[in-house]
Structures are given as C-alpha cells and as structure tokens.
Amino acid sequence: MATVLAVGVGVAAAAFFGRAGLLALRRTRGTATNSLGKPFYKGGFEKTMTRREAALILETSERGGTKEMVRKKHRQMMLANHPDRGGSPYLATKINEAKEVMEKTG
C-alpha cells in the first residue's frame, strides 16, 4: 500500500514541476499565455483604433467578418460589459468604437 501511495505522490509531483518548468520556459521566451497555454494579446488599447484592434475586441476575424456577425458579437460583448449591468463605461465605449470601425471599413 505504501508503494502505491509513493508512486502516486511521485507522479503528481512530476506533473506539477513539469508544468511549472514549461511555464517558466515560456516566460523566459517572452510569450504570454492564458491558463490553457494559448498565447493572448498582451497590451493596452491603441490611441486610434485600427481594424486589427477592433477585430481583437469583438473576437472576429479581421477580414472575413460580415456585418451580421459583427452586430452579433457586439451585442454579446455589450450584454456582458454594459455599465447598467456593472460593466465598465470605458470598455463599453471601446466595444462601440470597435463595432463602428468594423462596419465602416467592412
């Protein structure tokens, strides 16, 4: 029984330290990741919104988005971030600005 317990603890420790090592390696390379290990956009908002930034905000593709898809994504984002529901007024204005940029240039 003690050997089974020791093997289990050893496997758990190896998994824990292996993951910690991989995260440390990624940090030294400079790639920011989320909890699933996928890279995410690191940085704030630009002074003037570009189409790329608008697509990142609305979680759509830069080129392949239709107006209907942009409206749908805008609605989803506003439901989650509306100031009347406890969201940030600043984020709400950025989401609205992103929708305008995507519709204007699309």
Helices and strands as residue ranges (DSSP letters): H 2-29, H 51-58, H 67-81, G 83-85, H 89-105
